[in-house]
Amino acid sequence: MKKSVDIRFRVISGMILLAAISRFLPIAMPSMNNFSPVGAMALFGGAYFVKKHWAFIFPMIALWLSNLVLNNVFYTKYYPTFSFGFELAVFVSFALVVAIGIVVLKKVNLTNLLIANVLGTIGFFLISNFFVWAGGKMYPQTMEGFITCYTMALPFLKNTLISNLLYSAVMFGVYEYAKTRVKELAVVRA
């Protein structure tokens, strides 16, 4: 039993780590803004880690480490000084998506995966942009500023949803297929 838990944990963690590394792929293509595996990583962790604290911890560590590299190597025009890779809005939004994965994906199937992706995308959009508006640096803290903030963020919503769906299809599809071949990967619910 212990061996199957270790294998399952390693495979789930490895897939999340690979997804985090794939965050570096769209750097050369500006039209790919917000095309990222982040939402899928969160849902995947929420769905498959038996011990739910790992559903939050491991994907957040992967997100944080990839942020460190992205912000300090590739996005230095936005982060002229050292970035610790932690933005409260992103991590609060990310935690919500993990929670959606835990709740909605108790049973992984196409319908639940679509629902989780849509809810996660909308939740991430609403929370992260609320923090942008509330921070008061880009938009005035008025109703007009609030509406402008969300309006300006709409173009990013499409890529977020598409990437969440695509990365989820790959991650969940690969894992579900692997479960049919490697019995130790079958999820045992706590």
Secondary structure, DSSP 8 states (H G I E B T S, - for coil): -HHHHHHHHHHHHHHHHHHHHGGGGGGG-GGGTT--SHHHHHHHHHHH-SSHHHHHHHHHHHHHHHHHHIIIII-TTT-SS---S--HHHHHHHHHHHHHHHHHTTS--HHHHHHHHHHHHHHHHHHHHHHHHHH-SSS-SSHHHHHHHHHHHHHHHHHHHHHHHHHHHHHHHHHHHHHHH-GGGS----
